[in-house]
Amino acid sequence: MDVLQAINERRSIRRFKSDPVSADIIRTIIDAGIKAPSGKNRQPWEFIVVTGDKRAEMVRAMRAGIEASKARHINVGSAEYSANVMEQAPVTILIFNPYGKVPWQEKSISDQIMDTVDVQSIGAAIQNMILAAQSLGLGSLWICDVFAAYEEICRWLKKNCQMIAALSLGYADENPPMRPRKSIDEVTYWL
């Protein structure tokens, strides 16, 4: 599958088959991620692969965080639905920036600039990973709802750095249509 085909056929998958994904395929997907460009070649990513029985621990942490957020009257958006997807997916990769600070820590302007550069780099890595998954016949879901359980997931993993996102992977058990996109003329300005 060529890159343009992978881009055109990729969908956000929210229902996965229970079939396991081999460690070799997971490593191939992560390897695609670490080949992404990164500002100043910092390579600001760390991947924690959650499979098997550890998925239940991850989902417990996620749900505990959601409940704590709701108790503080924080809008959790679609985090409960995302927790269900994470529970079902055979693989979830939690993605961290080891150079980044947790959101509630004070940041200098220099830190904020580097955070922006690092998050863009990590976004490129995640994009590489979802396209690699697509080319290998897997579905994926890029999940940002982990922020509803930020503290609980970091505590479970004993991480004290910036969590960026999660990526759930597996063999798709659905084939959703492409969601509407703005036209190129709506988003492009020529000078």
MARBA-3410 file (N, C-alpha, C, O; in Angstrom, 1 decimal):
191
0.9,-1.2,0.0,0.0,0.0,0.0,0.9,1.2,0.0,1.8,1.3,0.8 ~ 0.6,2.2,-0.9,1.5,3.4,-0.9,0.9,4.4,0.1,-0.2,4.2,0.6 ~ 1.7,5.4,0.3,1.3,6.4,1.4,0.0,7.1,1.1,-0.8,7.2,2.0 ~ -0.2,7.5,-0.1,-1.5,8.2,-0.4,-2.7,7.3,-0.3,-3.7,7.7,0.2 ~ -2.5,6.0,-0.6,-3.6,5.1,-0.4,-3.9,4.9,1.1,-5.0,4.9,1.5
-2.8,4.8,1.9,-3.0,4.7,3.4,-3.7,5.9,3.9,-4.5,5.8,4.8 ~ -3.3,7.1,3.5,-3.9,8.3,3.9,-5.4,8.3,3.6,-6.3,8.6,4.4 ~ -5.7,7.9,2.3,-7.1,8.0,1.9,-8.0,6.9,2.5,-9.2,7.1,2.6 ~ -7.4,5.8,2.9,-8.2,4.7,3.4,-8.2,4.6,5.0,-9.1,3.9,5.5 ~ -7.4,5.4,5.6,-7.3,5.4,7.1,-8.6,6.0,7.7,-9.1,7.0,7.2
-9.1,5.3,8.7,-10.3,5.8,9.4,-10.0,5.6,10.9,-9.1,4.8,11.3 ~ -10.6,6.4,11.7,-10.6,6.2,13.2,-11.4,5.0,13.6,-12.7,5.1,13.4 ~ -10.8,4.0,14.1,-11.6,2.7,14.4,-11.9,2.7,15.9,-11.0,2.9,16.7 ~ -13.1,2.4,16.2,-13.6,2.3,17.6,-14.1,1.0,18.0,-14.5,0.8,19.1 ~ -14.1,0.0,17.0,-14.4,-1.4,17.4,-13.4,-2.3,16.8,-13.1,-2.2,15.6
-12.8,-3.1,17.6,-11.7,-4.0,17.2,-12.1,-5.4,17.5,-12.8,-5.8,18.4 ~ -11.5,-6.3,16.6,-11.6,-7.7,16.9,-10.7,-8.1,18.0,-9.8,-7.3,18.4 ~ -10.9,-9.2,18.7,-10.1,-9.6,19.8,-8.8,-10.3,19.4,-8.0,-10.6,20.3 ~ -8.6,-10.4,18.1,-7.3,-11.1,17.6,-6.1,-10.3,18.1,-6.1,-9.1,18.1 ~ -5.1,-11.0,18.7,-3.9,-10.4,19.2,-3.1,-9.8,18.0,-3.2,-10.2,16.9
-2.3,-8.8,18.3,-1.4,-8.2,17.4,0.0,-8.6,17.8,0.4,-8.4,19.0 ~ 0.8,-9.1,16.9,2.1,-9.6,17.3,3.1,-8.5,17.7,2.9,-7.4,17.3 ~ 4.0,-8.9,18.6,5.0,-7.9,19.0,5.8,-7.4,17.8,6.2,-6.2,17.8 ~ 6.1,-8.2,16.8,6.8,-7.7,15.6,6.1,-6.6,14.9,6.7,-5.7,14.5 ~ 4.8,-6.8,14.8,4.0,-5.7,14.1,4.0,-4.5,15.0,4.1,-3.4,14.4
3.8,-4.6,16.3,3.8,-3.4,17.1,5.2,-2.7,17.0,5.2,-1.5,16.9 ~ 6.3,-3.5,17.0,7.6,-2.9,16.9,7.7,-2.2,15.5,8.4,-1.1,15.4 ~ 7.2,-2.7,14.5,7.2,-2.1,13.1,6.5,-0.8,13.2,7.0,0.2,12.6 ~ 5.4,-0.7,13.8,4.6,0.5,13.9,5.3,1.6,14.7,5.4,2.7,14.3 ~ 5.9,1.2,15.9,6.7,2.1,16.7,7.9,2.6,15.9,8.3,3.8,16.0
8.5,1.7,15.2,9.7,2.1,14.4,9.3,3.1,13.4,10.1,4.0,13.1 ~ 8.2,3.0,12.8,7.7,4.1,11.8,7.5,5.4,12.6,7.8,6.4,12.0 ~ 7.1,5.3,13.8,6.9,6.5,14.6,8.2,7.2,14.9,8.3,8.5,14.8 ~ 9.2,6.5,15.3,10.5,7.1,15.6,11.3,7.6,14.4,12.3,8.3,14.6 ~ 10.8,7.3,13.3,11.4,7.9,12.0,10.8,9.2,11.6,11.2,9.8,10.6
9.9,9.7,12.4,9.2,11.0,12.1,10.3,12.1,12.3,11.2,12.0,13.1 ~ 10.1,13.2,11.6,10.9,14.4,11.9,10.7,14.9,13.3,9.6,14.8,13.8 ~ 11.7,15.5,13.8,11.5,16.1,15.1,12.4,17.4,15.2,13.5,17.4,14.8 ~ 11.8,18.4,15.8,12.5,19.7,16.0,13.8,19.5,16.7,13.8,18.9,17.8 ~ 14.9,20.1,16.2,16.2,20.0,16.8,16.7,18.5,17.0,17.6,18.2,17.7
16.0,17.6,16.3,16.3,16.1,16.4,16.2,15.7,17.8,17.0,14.8,18.2 ~ 15.3,16.3,18.6,15.2,15.9,20.0,14.6,14.5,20.2,14.8,13.9,21.2 ~ 13.8,14.1,19.2,13.1,12.8,19.3,12.4,12.7,20.7,12.7,11.8,21.5 ~ 11.5,13.6,20.9,10.9,13.7,22.2,9.7,12.7,22.5,8.6,13.1,22.8 ~ 10.0,11.4,22.3,8.9,10.5,22.5,9.3,9.3,23.3,10.5,8.9,23.3
8.4,8.8,24.0,8.5,7.6,24.8,7.2,6.8,24.7,6.1,7.4,24.9 ~ 7.3,5.6,24.3,6.1,4.8,24.1,5.9,3.7,25.1,6.9,2.9,25.4 ~ 4.8,3.5,25.7,4.5,2.5,26.7,3.4,1.6,26.1,2.3,2.1,25.9 ~ 3.7,0.4,25.7,2.8,-0.6,25.1,2.1,-1.3,26.1,2.6,-2.0,27.0 ~ 0.7,-1.3,26.0,-0.1,-1.9,27.0,-0.9,-3.0,26.3,-1.7,-2.8,25.3
-0.7,-4.3,26.7,-1.4,-5.4,26.1,-1.8,-6.4,27.2,-1.5,-6.2,28.3 ~ -2.5,-7.4,26.8,-2.9,-8.5,27.7,-3.6,-8.0,28.9,-4.4,-7.2,28.9 ~ -3.2,-8.6,30.1,-3.9,-8.3,31.3,-3.6,-6.9,31.8,-4.4,-6.4,32.6 ~ -2.6,-6.3,31.4,-2.3,-4.9,31.8,-3.3,-3.9,31.3,-3.5,-2.8,31.8 ~ -4.1,-4.3,30.2,-5.1,-3.4,29.7,-6.2,-3.1,30.8,-6.7,-2.0,30.9
-6.5,-4.2,31.6,-7.5,-4.0,32.6,-7.0,-2.9,33.6,-7.8,-2.1,34.1 ~ -5.8,-3.0,34.0,-5.2,-2.0,34.9,-5.3,-0.6,34.3,-5.6,0.4,35.0 ~ -4.9,-0.5,33.0,-5.0,0.8,32.4,-6.4,1.4,32.4,-6.6,2.6,32.6 ~ -7.3,0.5,32.0,-8.7,1.0,32.0,-9.2,1.4,33.4,-10.0,2.3,33.5 ~ -8.8,0.6,34.4,-9.2,1.0,35.8,-8.7,2.4,36.1,-9.4,3.2,36.7
-7.4,2.7,35.7,-6.8,4.0,36.0,-7.6,5.1,35.2,-7.9,6.1,35.7 ~ -7.9,4.7,34.0,-8.6,5.7,33.1,-10.0,6.0,33.7,-10.4,7.2,33.8 ~ -10.7,5.0,34.1,-12.1,5.2,34.7,-12.0,5.9,36.0,-12.9,6.7,36.3 ~ -11.0,5.6,36.8,-10.9,6.3,38.1,-10.7,7.8,37.9,-11.2,8.6,38.6 ~ -9.8,8.1,36.9,-9.6,9.5,36.5,-10.8,10.2,36.0,-11.1,11.4,36.3
-11.6,9.5,35.2,-12.8,10.1,34.7,-13.8,10.4,35.8,-14.4,11.5,35.9 ~ -13.9,9.5,36.8,-14.8,9.7,37.9,-14.3,10.9,38.8,-15.1,11.7,39.2 ~ -13.0,11.0,39.0,-12.4,12.1,39.8,-12.7,13.4,39.0,-13.0,14.4,39.7 ~ -12.5,13.4,37.7,-12.7,14.7,37.0,-14.2,15.1,37.0,-14.5,16.2,37.2 ~ -15.1,14.1,36.9,-16.5,14.4,37.0,-16.9,14.9,38.4,-17.7,15.8,38.5
-16.3,14.4,39.4,-16.5,14.9,40.8,-16.1,16.3,41.0,-16.6,17.0,41.8 ~ -15.1,16.7,40.2,-14.6,18.1,40.3,-15.4,19.0,39.2,-15.0,20.1,39.0 ~ -16.4,18.5,38.6,-17.2,19.2,37.6,-16.4,19.6,36.4,-16.7,20.6,35.8 ~ -15.5,18.7,36.0,-14.7,18.9,34.8,-15.4,18.1,33.7,-15.7,16.9,33.9 ~ -15.6,18.7,32.6,-16.2,18.1,31.4,-15.2,17.0,30.9,-14.1,17.3,30.5
-15.7,15.8,30.9,-14.8,14.7,30.4,-15.0,14.3,29.0,-14.4,13.4,28.4 ~ -15.9,15.1,28.3,-16.1,14.8,26.9,-16.5,13.4,26.6,-17.4,12.8,27.2 ~ -15.8,12.8,25.6,-16.1,11.4,25.2,-15.1,10.4,25.9,-14.9,9.3,25.4 ~ -14.5,10.8,27.0,-13.5,10.0,27.6,-14.1,8.6,28.0,-13.4,7.6,28.0 ~ -15.3,8.5,28.5,-15.9,7.2,28.9,-16.0,6.3,27.6,-15.7,5.1,27.7
-16.3,6.9,26.5,-16.4,6.1,25.3,-15.0,5.6,24.9,-14.8,4.5,24.5 ~ -14.0,6.5,25.0,-12.6,6.2,24.7,-12.1,5.1,25.7,-11.4,4.2,25.2 ~ -12.5,5.1,26.9,-12.1,4.0,27.9,-12.7,2.7,27.4,-12.0,1.7,27.5 ~ -13.9,2.7,26.9,-14.5,1.5,26.3,-13.6,0.9,25.1,-13.4,-0.3,25.0 ~ -13.2,1.9,24.3,-12.4,1.5,23.1,-11.1,0.9,23.6,-10.6,-0.1,23.1
-10.4,1.6,24.6,-9.2,1.1,25.1,-9.3,-0.3,25.7,-8.4,-1.1,25.7 ~ -10.4,-0.5,26.4,-10.7,-1.8,27.0,-10.8,-2.9,25.9,-10.3,-4.0,26.1 ~ -11.4,-2.6,24.8,-11.6,-3.6,23.7,-10.4,-3.8,22.9,-10.1,-4.9,22.4 ~ -9.6,-2.7,22.6,-8.5,-2.8,21.7,-7.4,-3.8,22.2,-7.1,-3.7,23.4 ~ -6.8,-4.6,21.4,-5.8,-5.5,21.9,-4.5,-4.8,22.3,-3.7,-5.3,23.1
-4.3,-3.6,21.8,-3.0,-2.8,22.1,-3.4,-1.4,22.3,-4.2,-0.8,21.5 ~ -2.9,-0.8,23.3,-2.9,0.7,23.4,-1.5,1.1,23.8,-0.8,0.6,24.7 ~ -1.0,2.1,23.0,0.3,2.7,23.3,0.1,4.1,23.9,-0.5,4.9,23.3 ~ 0.6,4.2,25.1,0.6,5.5,25.7,1.8,6.3,25.4,2.9,5.7,25.4 ~ 1.7,7.6,25.0,2.8,8.3,24.4,3.1,9.5,25.3,2.2,10.3,25.6
4.4,9.6,25.7,4.9,10.6,26.6,6.0,11.4,25.9,6.7,11.0,25.0 ~ 6.1,12.7,26.4,7.3,13.5,26.1,8.1,13.6,27.4,7.8,14.2,28.3 ~ 9.3,12.8,27.4,10.1,12.8,28.6,10.7,14.1,28.9,11.2,14.3,30.1 ~ 10.7,15.1,28.0,11.3,16.4,28.3,10.3,17.4,28.7,10.6,18.4,29.3 ~ 9.0,17.0,28.6,7.9,18.0,28.9,7.5,17.9,30.3,7.6,16.8,31.0
6.9,19.0,30.8,6.4,19.1,32.2,4.9,18.7,32.2,4.2,18.9,31.2 ~ 4.4,18.2,33.3,3.0,18.0,33.4,2.3,19.3,33.3,2.9,20.4,33.6 ~ 1.0,19.3,32.9,0.3,20.6,32.6,0.2,21.6,33.7,0.2,22.8,33.4 ~ 0.2,21.1,34.9,0.0,22.1,36.0,1.3,22.7,36.5,1.3,23.5,37.4 ~ 2.4,22.2,36.0,3.7,22.8,36.4,3.9,24.2,35.7,3.5,24.3,34.5
4.5,25.1,36.4,4.8,26.4,35.8,5.9,26.2,34.7,6.8,25.4,34.8 ~ 5.7,26.9,33.6,6.6,26.8,32.4,7.0,28.2,32.0,6.3,29.2,32.0 ~ 8.3,28.3,31.7,8.9,29.5,31.2,8.4,29.6,29.7,7.9,28.7,29.1 ~ 8.6,30.8,29.1,8.3,31.0,27.7,9.2,30.0,26.9,8.7,29.4,25.9 ~ 10.4,29.8,27.2,11.3,28.9,26.5,10.7,27.5,26.6,10.7,26.7,25.6
10.3,27.1,27.8,9.7,25.8,28.0,8.4,25.6,27.1,8.2,24.6,26.5 ~ 7.6,26.7,27.1,6.4,26.6,26.3,6.7,26.4,24.8,6.0,25.7,24.1 ~ 7.7,27.1,24.3,8.1,27.0,22.9,8.6,25.6,22.6,8.2,25.0,21.6 ~ 9.5,25.1,23.5,10.0,23.7,23.3,8.8,22.7,23.4,8.8,21.7,22.6 ~ 7.9,22.9,24.3,6.7,22.0,24.4,6.0,22.0,23.0,5.6,20.9,22.6
5.8,23.1,22.4,5.1,23.2,21.2,5.8,22.5,20.1,5.2,21.7,19.3 ~ 7.1,22.7,20.0,8.0,22.0,19.1,7.9,20.5,19.3,7.7,19.7,18.4 ~ 8.0,20.0,20.6,8.0,18.6,20.9,6.6,18.0,20.5,6.6,16.9,20.0 ~ 5.5,18.7,20.9,4.2,18.1,20.6,4.0,18.0,19.1,3.4,17.0,18.6 ~ 4.5,19.0,18.3,4.4,18.8,16.9,5.2,17.6,16.4,4.7,16.8,15.5
6.3,17.4,16.9,7.2,16.2,16.6,6.5,14.9,16.9,6.5,14.0,16.1 ~ 5.9,14.9,18.1,5.2,13.7,18.6,4.0,13.4,17.7,3.6,12.3,17.4 ~ 3.3,14.5,17.3,2.1,14.4,16.4,2.6,13.7,15.1,1.8,12.9,14.5 ~ 3.7,14.1,14.6,4.2,13.5,13.4,4.5,12.0,13.6,4.3,11.2,12.7 ~ 5.1,11.7,14.7,5.3,10.3,15.1,4.0,9.5,15.1,3.9,8.4,14.6
3.0,10.1,15.7,1.7,9.4,15.8,1.1,9.2,14.4,0.6,8.1,14.1 ~ 1.2,10.2,13.6,0.7,10.1,12.2,1.4,9.0,11.5,0.8,8.2,10.8 ~ 2.8,8.9,11.6,3.5,7.8,11.0,3.0,6.5,11.5,2.8,5.5,10.7 ~ 2.7,6.4,12.8,2.3,5.1,13.3,0.9,4.7,12.8,0.7,3.5,12.5 ~ 0.0,5.6,12.7,-1.4,5.2,12.2,-1.3,4.9,10.8,-2.1,4.1,10.3
-0.4,5.5,10.0,-0.3,5.2,8.6,0.4,3.8,8.4,0.0,3.0,7.6 ~ 1.3,3.5,9.3,2.0,2.2,9.3,1.0,1.1,9.6,0.9,0.1,9.0 ~ 0.2,1.4,10.7,-0.9,0.4,11.1,-1.8,0.2,9.9,-2.1,-1.0,9.6 ~ -2.2,1.2,9.2,-3.1,1.1,8.1,-2.5,0.2,7.0,-3.1,-0.7,6.5 ~ -1.2,0.5,6.7,-0.6,-0.3,5.7,-0.4,-1.7,6.0,-0.2,-2.6,5.2
-0.4,-2.0,7.3,-0.2,-3.4,7.8,-1.5,-4.1,8.1,-1.6,-5.2,8.6 ~ -2.6,-3.4,7.7,-4.0,-4.1,7.8,-4.6,-3.9,9.2,-5.6,-4.6,9.5 ~ -4.1,-3.0,10.0,-4.7,-2.7,11.3,-5.4,-1.4,11.3,-5.2,-0.5,10.5 ~ -6.4,-1.3,12.3,-7.1,-0.1,12.5,-6.4,0.6,13.7,-5.7,0.0,14.5 ~ -6.7,1.9,13.8,-6.1,2.6,15.0,-7.1,3.8,15.4,-8.0,4.2,14.6
-6.9,4.2,16.6,-7.6,5.3,17.1,-6.7,6.2,17.9,-6.1,5.7,19.0 ~ -6.5,7.4,17.5,-5.6,8.4,18.2,-6.5,9.0,19.3,-7.5,9.6,19.0 ~ -6.1,8.8,20.6,-7.0,9.2,21.7,-6.3,10.3,22.5,-5.2,10.2,23.0 ~ -7.0,11.4,22.6,-6.6,12.5,23.4,-7.4,12.6,24.7,-7.1,13.4,25.6 ~ -8.4,11.8,24.8,-9.3,11.9,26.0,-8.6,11.4,27.3,-9.1,11.4,28.4
-7.3,10.9,27.1,-6.6,10.4,28.3,-6.4,11.6,29.3,-6.0,11.3,30.5 ~ -6.6,12.8,28.8,-6.4,13.9,29.7,-7.4,13.9,30.9,-7.1,14.5,31.9 ~ -8.5,13.3,30.7,-9.5,13.2,31.8,-9.0,12.4,32.9,-9.5,12.4,34.0 ~ -8.0,11.6,32.7,-7.4,10.7,33.7,-5.9,10.9,33.8,-5.1,9.9,34.1 ~ -5.4,12.1,33.5,-4.0,12.4,33.4,-3.2,11.9,34.6,-2.3,11.1,34.5
-3.6,12.4,35.8,-2.9,12.0,37.0,-3.0,10.5,37.3,-2.0,10.0,37.8 ~ -4.1,9.9,37.1,-4.3,8.5,37.5,-3.4,7.6,36.6,-2.8,6.7,37.0 ~ -3.4,7.9,35.3,-2.6,7.1,34.4,-1.1,7.3,34.7,-0.3,6.4,34.7 ~ -0.7,8.6,34.9,0.7,8.8,35.2,1.1,8.1,36.5,2.2,7.6,36.6 ~ 0.2,8.2,37.5,0.5,7.5,38.8,0.6,6.0,38.6,1.5,5.4,39.1
-0.3,5.4,37.8,-0.2,4.0,37.5,1.1,3.6,36.9,1.7,2.6,37.2 ~ 1.6,4.4,36.0,2.8,4.1,35.3,4.1,4.7,36.0,5.2,4.4,35.5 ~ 3.9,5.4,37.1,5.0,6.0,37.8,5.7,7.0,36.8,7.0,7.0,36.8 ~ 5.0,7.8,36.1,5.6,8.7,35.1,5.4,10.1,35.7,4.3,10.5,36.2 ~ 6.4,10.9,35.6,6.4,12.3,36.0,6.8,13.2,34.9,7.7,14.1,35.0
6.3,13.0,33.7,6.6,13.9,32.5,5.3,14.1,31.8,4.2,13.7,32.2 ~ 5.4,14.7,30.6,4.2,15.1,29.9,3.6,13.9,29.1,4.2,13.4,28.2 ~ 2.3,13.6,29.4,1.6,12.6,28.6,1.0,13.4,27.4,0.4,14.5,27.6 ~ 1.1,12.8,26.3,0.6,13.5,25.1,-0.7,12.9,24.5,-1.6,13.6,24.3 ~ -0.7,11.5,24.4,-1.9,10.9,23.8,-1.8,9.4,24.1,-0.8,8.9,24.6
-2.8,8.7,23.6,-2.8,7.2,23.5,-3.2,6.8,22.1,-3.8,7.6,21.4 ~ -2.7,5.7,21.7,-3.0,5.1,20.4,-3.5,3.7,20.5,-2.7,2.8,20.9 ~ -4.7,3.4,20.3,-5.2,2.1,20.3,-5.2,1.4,19.0,-5.4,2.1,17.9 ~ -4.8,0.2,18.9,-4.5,-0.6,17.7,-5.2,-2.0,17.8,-5.3,-2.5,18.8 ~ -5.5,-2.5,16.6,-6.0,-3.8,16.5,-6.6,-4.0,15.1,-6.6,-3.1,14.3
-7.1,-5.2,14.9,-7.8,-5.5,13.6,-9.2,-4.9,13.7,-9.9,-5.2,14.6 ~ -9.5,-4.1,12.7,-10.8,-3.4,12.7,-12.0,-4.4,12.7,-12.0,-5.4,11.9 ~ -13.0,-4.0,13.5,-14.3,-4.8,13.4,-15.4,-3.8,12.9,-16.5,-4.0,13.3 ~ -15.0,-2.9,12.1,-15.9,-1.9,11.5,-15.2,-1.3,10.3,-14.0,-1.4,10.2 ~ -16.0,-0.7,9.5,-15.5,-0.1,8.3,-16.2,1.2,8.1,-17.1,1.4,7.2
-16.0,2.2,8.9,-16.7,3.5,8.9,-16.4,4.3,7.6,-15.3,4.2,7.1 ~ -17.4,5.1,7.1,-17.1,5.9,6.0,-16.2,7.1,6.5,-16.0,7.4,7.6 ~ -15.6,7.8,5.5,-14.8,8.9,5.8,-15.7,10.0,6.4,-16.8,10.2,5.9 ~ -15.2,10.7,7.4,-16.0,11.8,8.0,-15.8,13.0,7.1,-14.9,13.1,6.4 ~ -16.8,13.9,7.1,-16.7,15.1,6.2,-15.4,15.9,6.5,-14.9,16.0,7.6
-14.9,16.4,5.4,-13.7,17.2,5.4,-14.0,18.5,4.7,-14.8,18.6,3.8 ~ -13.3,19.6,5.2,-13.4,20.8,4.5,-12.7,20.7,3.2,-11.8,19.9,3.1 ~ -13.1,21.4,2.2,-12.5,21.4,0.9,-11.1,22.1,1.0,-10.9,23.0,1.8 ~ -10.3,21.8,0.0,-9.0,22.5,0.0,-9.1,24.0,-0.2,-8.3,24.7,0.3 ~ -10.1,24.4,-0.9,-10.3,25.8,-1.1,-10.8,26.6,0.2,-10.6,27.8,0.3
-11.4,25.8,1.1,-11.9,26.4,2.4,-10.7,26.7,3.3,-10.8,27.5,4.2 ~ -9.6,26.0,3.1,-8.5,26.0,4.1,-7.2,26.5,3.5,-6.2,26.5,4.3 ~ -7.2,26.8,2.3,-5.9,27.2,1.6,-6.0,28.6,1.0,-7.0,28.9,0.4 ~ -5.0,29.3,1.3,-4.9,30.7,0.8,-3.6,30.8,0.0,-2.5,30.5,0.5 ~ -3.7,31.4,-1.2,-2.5,31.5,-2.1,-2.1,33.0,-2.1,-2.9,33.8,-2.2
-0.8,33.2,-2.0,-0.3,34.6,-2.1,0.5,34.8,-3.3,1.0,35.8,-3.6
END
